[in-house]
């Protein structure tokens, strides 16, 4: 299955094929999983794709939650140069601060991340993303219906792109209120589609590369009673439609795994067995830097054959 994908990528690389200039009728998509701080793994994998020059070989990039943020850095060509943001204490400790919960403020400050870090401290190339020939599909969860929603059609300019990024990463409770876009409210994509394979397949994806943030031996467990109680109240007031998929996340994840495992042309890149588990609100520089490095090397190992030349790592 993975060799089918690699073969097509090699052929597109050999032909110097890019969107709008294809000799095949395949739709090759990149899926980027998130998981808040666990997204450090898929960020490292995105660096590998940037370093190998493989982005133009894809027709579309789909990202969920932190995976959408990682995909944006890849699409603007600035993933590697800004990777240190993951272990810069000022950025991480301001973006994620559990003490804010005592003051009933968001633990995860996506406004600071998208509107300060991405514009003033480490500027993201918003225009490059808007101009990219590779489609960008940030995912989110509709707060009223609970459905996974592709925000591709909502992106018109920098402001709408920033709103889409925040909506995709609007973690229930931890990131505060849902994000409103054109009169609809959204919460984190991971509630309804942690790996956006269902959406990609519905949009005629034929070949898939999935950047994963969980090892093969990691599983999703049902939320404990206390968490269910607190979160049920939060969802009832702010995102009633999203409660059921959140409660059924084990089944949602299992279906994603089934689709990825059964699709005939899929390459999944995961953190290797033995990699350190990263919690949602991890902000220590050491574990995060290790996760970025581990993800980068995992993707370099998996994709190096696509470039047809010796690979130099480091």
N, C-alpha and C positions, 0 to 999 in steps of 0.2 A: 504493500500500500504506500509506504513512504517513498519507495524507489520510483513509483509512478510520478509523484510530485517532483522529486529531485530531477528526474529525467526531463520533464517539461521545463523546469527552471533552467537547467543547463542549456537546453535548446534555445530558450528565449535569450539567455545570456550570450550564446554564440552568435545569434542573429542581431544582437543589440536591439532587441525588441522592446518597445515601450507602449503604453496605452495609446491607442489611435494608430498604431503601426504594427499590428499583430499579423502573423501568418497563420495563426491557429484560431479556433473559435472557442477556446477554453475560457473560463472565468476563474482566475486564480486569486484567492483571497487570503489575507492574513488576519487571524483572530488573536486579539491580545487580551488575556485575562488580567483582572485586577485583584482586589482584595485589600485595599488601603496599603499599609506598609508592606504587605506581602508582594505588592506590585514591584518591589525592588528587583525581584527575579526577572519578571518580564521586561523591565526596563533594560537590564543587562542584555537580554536577548535582542531587544530592539537595537542596541548599540552594535551588536554583531551584524545585523542586517544592514545597518548604515555603513559599517566598516567594509563589508564585502560588496557594497554597491548593488544590493539585490532589490531595493525598494521599487525601481521602475519595472521589475518583472511582474509585479502584482497589479491586479486590476482594481482592487479595493482593499481597504483596511478597516476592520471593525474592532471597536474597543469598548470594554465594559468597565465602568468605575475608574480606578487608577489605570487600568489598561487603556482607556480612552486618552488619558493624559500622556501616557507613554507613547501611544500611537501618534499623538500630535507632535511630540518632540521628534519622532522619527520622520514624519512627513515634512517638517520644516528643515531637516538636515542638521539639527543641533543636539542630538541625543548625546553623543560622546563628549562634546565640549562642555556640557552642563551636567554630567553625571554626578559631580561632586555635591550637587544640591541634596542628594539622598543622605549624605553624611555630614552636611554642614550644620552644626548645632543650632545656630541662630534660626535657620530656616525651619528645621524639623521641630524644634521646641516651640516655635511660634505657631506653626501649622497645627501641631498636635500637642495639646496641653490638657491633661486630665483634670488639673486643678480648676479649670473653668467650669466644670460640672457643678462645683460647690456654689458657683454664682449663677447657676442656671443659664450658662452660655455654652455655645457649641464647643465640644472637645476638639473637633476637627474644623479648622477655619479655612474653608475652600475659597472664601472671598479674598482673604489675604494671599492665598496661594496663587489664584488666577489673576487677580487685579493688582497685586503688588509684586510678588516674586516674578511672575511671568511677564510683567510689563516694565518694572523698574530695576529689579535686582539681577535677574537672569532673563533678559527679554526673549520671549518666544517669537518665532517668525510667523505671526498670524497671517500675513499676506501670502507668504510662501505656501501655507496650508491651503488657503483659499484658491490659490492659483495652481495647485498641484493637479497633474493629470491623473493621479491615483485617487480614487474616490475615498472620502473619509466618512465613516459611519459610526459616530459616537452613539452608544445605546443608553437608554434610561428606562425607568419603570413609571408608567402612568399611575399617578396617585389615586385616581378614582376608579380605574378599571383593573389595575394590577397587571396590565399587559406590557410586555417588552415593546419598546418603541424606538424605532430608528430615527434619529434626529437629523439625518442627512439633508432632508428637504427644508429644514428650518434654518440652515446656516446660509447667510447672505453676506455678512460683513464681520468685522472683528467683534463687535458687541454680541451678535448672535452666536458666534463661535465660542466666545467666553461663557455665555449662558449655557450652551450645550455641554461644555466641559464641566461646569459646576453641577448641572443636572445629572450627568452621568455618575458623578462622584458624591452625590448628596446622600450620604449614609444616614439611614433612619436614626433619629435620636441624636447620634454622635455629631452630625454635621448641622443640626438645627432644622430650620423650616425647609419644606420642599421648595424647589426652584420653579418659578412660573415662566413659561414660554408661550407666547401667543394665547394667553387665557387658559392654558392647561398647566397643571402642577405635576412635577416629576420628582421621584426619589431615585436613589442609587440603582444603577442597572443590575447590580448583582442580586437584587431581590428577585428578579424575574428571569435573568439570563446572564449567569456569571461568565460563561463562554458563549459568545453570540453565534453559535452554530445553527440554531433553528432559523434565525433571521437570514443568515448567509445562504443557507440551502433554499429557503423560500425565494431568495433573489437569484437563484440559478447558479450558485457556486458549483464548479466542477472539480476544483482542486483546492485543498485547504492546507495551510500551515498554521498551527495553533501554538501560540506562546503561552505556556501554562505556568502557574505559580504554585501549584501543589505537586508534591511527589506522587508517584504511583501508589505508595502505601499510605497516603493521607486520605482520610474520609471526612465527610460532613456529618455532624451529629445534630440531633434535634436540640433546640434551645431548652435549657432547664426551666423549671416552673417559674422561678422568680423573674427570670428574663422574659418569659412569655407574658407574665402579668404586666410588667412595666411597659413592654413594647406594644402589647395589645391596646393599652390605653393611649399610647402615643399614636399608633396607626388610626385608631378610632376617631381621633380629633383632627389628624392632619392628612392621612393617606389611607382611607378606609379600604379601598380596593386592593391595596398592596399587602394587607395583612395575610390573606390566605396563601399567596405564593411564598411569603416569608416563613410562615408556619410549615409549609410543605417543601422547604428548600432541599431536604434530602432527596425527595422524588424528582425535583427539578434538576438537581445536579446529576442524579442517576440517569435521567433521560439525555442530558448533554453528553455524558460519558458514552452512552449507548450509541448515539448518533455519530460521535467522533470515531468510535471503535469500528463501527460497521460501514462507514463511508469508504468506498474503494480507492480513493486518492487523497489520503490524509497523512500529514506528517505532524506529530505532536512532539514538541520540545519541552521537557520538564526539568525541574531541578533534580539532580541525581539522588539516588538513595543515599541517606546519610547526611544530606544537606540540613542545615539548621532550620527548624520551624520558625516562622516570623509571625508574630501576632499582629492584629489589625492596627494597633496603636503603638507599635514598636518605633522608637525614635533614637535608640542608642547608635552612635556612629559605627561602631565595630561590626555588629551583626548586619546592618544595612549595607555597609560597604562590601562585606563578604558576600551578601546575597546578590548584589549587582555583579560582582566579579564572577560568581558561580554561574549566574544566568548567562552572562556574556560567553563564558567558555563553553557552556553546554550548547549554545546556538552555533558558535564557531565550529565545534566538533561535528554538529549535525549538518551544517550547511556549507562547509568548506569546499566540498566536491563540486559545488555549483559554479565556482569561479574558474575551475580548470587550470589552477596554477598553485604552487606551494604556498602554504599559509604560514604567516609569521604572526604569532600571538604575543600578548603582553600589553 
